[in-house]
Amino acid sequence: MSDDTVEPLSPTDPPPPARHNWRPLLVRLHFYAGVLVGPFLIVAAVTGALYALAPSIERVVYRDLLAVEARPAIPLDEQVRSARAGHPDLSVTAVRPAADGGETTRVSFADPSLPEDHSRTVFVDPGSGRVLGEQVTWLGYLPISTWLDGLHRHLNLGEPGRIYSEIAASWLWVVALGGTALWVSKAVRDRRRGRQGRIVRVDRSSTGRSRTMNWHGATGIWLLCGLLFLSATGITWSTYAGAHVTDIRSALHWQRPQVDTESSDPHAGHHGMADGAGSATDDGAFDYSGVVAAAAAHGVAAPIEITMPTEPGQAATVTEIDAPYRMTTNAAAVTPGDLSVPSVIDYWRDYSTIAKLADWGIRAHMGFLFGLLNQLLLLAVALGLLTVIVRGYRMWWQRRPTRGSAWALGRPPVRGGLRAVHPAAAGAVVIGALAVGWFLPLLGATLAGFVVIDLALGLRKRRAVRNCDA
């Protein structure tokens, strides 16, 4: 960063930046956002890296439950009966048949002793029907993924903890785009001055703070697309900004389509009585194999999950679940009694373009869409972001005064950035900030906090100057 963007050491006010120059404003925004939001981004990057490794960790930790010797499977109904034998008083809520001979079948039960959205899941060897064990799962996720997911989303603190992840997602795109603009503009200025302006490569001949900035800028360019992707997909399921996204998608009919489970069979769901916590169907009379076959005939392919009806008169739902390189989530409602299919969701036909993009984005953000490659890319972006943040703080440290206190902080960028642009442009910036702050409420709140802090520091400095003059 050039000297004209750094506040001088003297207590006097710095000269105002050149008119119609955007750089001082971008520098100050990037600096304060990086310094103050950096800790949130560090936590998000560390927890995101851990979450990216969750599938691989689970395959090792739960290998006795997830993997078996490949051999011909016995009928699915017999596998479910084996699982039910250990929990005759609980109702089956969902079944995930083994997709191939080397995987296990999962049978989930509604257990009133567990928290909401948690199930007791039994793992069955599809070749022998032998029960291998059980785990408490959350929406189908095993305990390690559940814990790491909670750590990444809300630090396992519940809804209040989601504030941290929303702040990180809301500011990430601002920091990334601002840093890109500064880095590219620096390269352009260097080339105009006859020097080699590097954008994606590091100048290895540089030293000190210049070398740190080279690594900071070049790495940020390489990570830009990944950072923007993580920011956008993270915002979609945040609490406050996510609500605005949901409202827009609803108004424009971009929501994810839902299968209609209301059955045309008057006897559907009356094979048993609903217990208020599990299935409305008598699990022993449910034709699991028939339901799977009926859904398969309408394009719902393994791996799948069967969700049992919860109310009398409802159909069971068969839905494709995540698998590497699977782009679809087809679904079908199947009537338990006559195995008719009253409703089908065809992914390519029924999903809007925006709904597809949102679905793919979320699954890629979670590391599911492209399997191990997806997880390694997420890990690389998270680790790369950590290095960028650490180098950003290092640049701040390297800019500290070399005389005086050993614990002095680096000088902040020069003030007056907004006054340096054309008044019309400054007005547009303010209006744009208000609009973005409305759509991303936590970005707006923290930006307002930055402005208040900046104004307070400016007033304090001016008072110090007046006292010195007096």
CORBEL-V175243 format. One record per residue. N is the residue number from 1. PSI is psi in whole degrees, 0 to 359 (999 if undefined). Layout:
N PSI
N PSI
This chain:
1 132
2 160
3 335
4 357
5 10
6 136
7 139
8 163
9 338
10 155
11 359
12 158
13 139
14 156
15 144
16 147
17 162
18 145
19 151
20 34
21 118
22 341
23 313
24 321
25 316
26 321
27 314
28 319
29 314
30 321
31 306
32 321
33 317
34 316
35 315
36 330
37 345
38 314
39 322
40 319
41 325
42 314
43 316
44 321
45 316
46 311
47 327
48 321
49 319
50 319
51 326
52 332
53 354
54 312
55 320
56 321
57 318
58 323
59 334
60 311
61 319
62 28
63 329
64 340
65 333
66 334
67 138
68 171
69 133
70 125
71 166
72 139
73 145
74 165
75 144
76 325
77 323
78 324
79 318
80 321
81 323
82 320
83 321
84 335
85 329
86 347
87 63
88 341
89 358
90 153
91 140
92 132
93 331
94 152
95 131
96 99
97 149
98 131
99 334
100 176
101 343
102 359
103 168
104 159
105 139
106 130
107 117
108 139
109 146
110 119
111 113
112 341
113 352
114 159
115 168
116 142
117 8
118 147
119 159
120 113
121 127
122 137
123 126
124 137
125 115
126 341
127 329
128 342
129 5
130 136
131 126
132 339
133 186
134 158
135 155
136 124
137 156
138 113
139 35
140 352
141 139
142 165
143 321
144 313
145 321
146 314
147 316
148 324
149 315
150 323
151 318
152 321
153 316
154 24
155 24
156 31
157 4
158 199
159 320
160 328
161 343
162 347
163 319
164 313
165 328
166 322
167 316
168 312
169 323
170 327
171 342
172 316
173 326
174 313
175 318
176 312
177 321
178 316
179 322
180 315
181 318
182 319
183 317
184 318
185 325
186 318
187 320
188 316
189 321
190 317
191 324
192 333
193 7
194 5
195 163
196 114
197 113
198 140
199 311
200 359
201 155
202 136
203 99
204 350
205 346
206 160
207 170
208 222
209 327
210 320
211 319
212 317
213 322
214 313
215 319
216 312
217 312
218 319
219 320
220 322
221 316
222 329
223 353
224 307
225 317
226 320
227 317
228 321
229 313
230 323
231 311
232 314
233 328
234 323
235 325
236 329
237 19
238 171
239 302
240 306
241 325
242 327
243 322
244 320
245 317
246 318
247 318
248 315
249 322
250 317
251 328
252 8
253 44
254 16
255 164
256 125
257 148
258 139
259 142
260 116
261 3
262 120
263 147
264 351
265 117
266 343
267 2
268 134
269 4
270 15
271 346
272 187
273 142
274 139
275 6
276 347
277 344
278 227
279 149
280 6
281 144
282 110
283 326
284 335
285 359
286 130
287 86
288 315
289 320
290 321
291 317
292 316
293 320
294 318
295 321
296 325
297 344
298 23
299 10
300 108
301 153
302 150
303 144
304 170
305 132
306 122
307 124
308 149
309 143
310 348
311 147
312 137
313 356
314 156
315 160
316 154
317 131
318 120
319 138
320 137
321 171
322 138
323 149
324 131
325 13
326 126
327 347
328 160
329 64
330 154
331 156
332 144
333 128
334 126
335 123
336 326
337 303
338 4
339 27
340 161
341 94
342 342
343 139
344 138
345 113
346 117
347 310
348 335
349 319
350 339
351 133
352 166
353 316
354 320
355 320
356 311
357 319
358 318
359 312
360 321
361 315
362 318
363 324
364 321
365 325
366 355
367 16
368 329
369 318
370 27
371 222
372 321
373 316
374 315
375 321
376 322
377 317
378 319
379 317
380 318
381 318
382 314
383 322
384 319
385 321
386 317
387 323
388 315
389 315
390 319
391 328
392 316
393 325
394 320
395 319
396 318
397 320
398 344
399 4
400 158
401 140
402 352
403 153
404 215
405 139
406 344
407 16
408 144
409 161
410 153
411 138
412 162
413 160
414 145
415 172
416 19
417 320
418 328
419 346
420 347
421 166
422 142
423 320
424 320
425 321
426 319
427 320
428 323
429 316
430 315
431 317
432 320
433 320
434 318
435 314
436 321
437 329
438 314
439 323
440 83
441 321
442 331
443 316
444 317
445 315
446 325
447 318
448 321
449 319
450 316
451 316
452 315
453 316
454 317
455 320
456 318
457 322
458 316
459 320
460 319
461 319
462 321
463 321
464 321
465 316
466 321
467 323
468 319
469 326
470 999
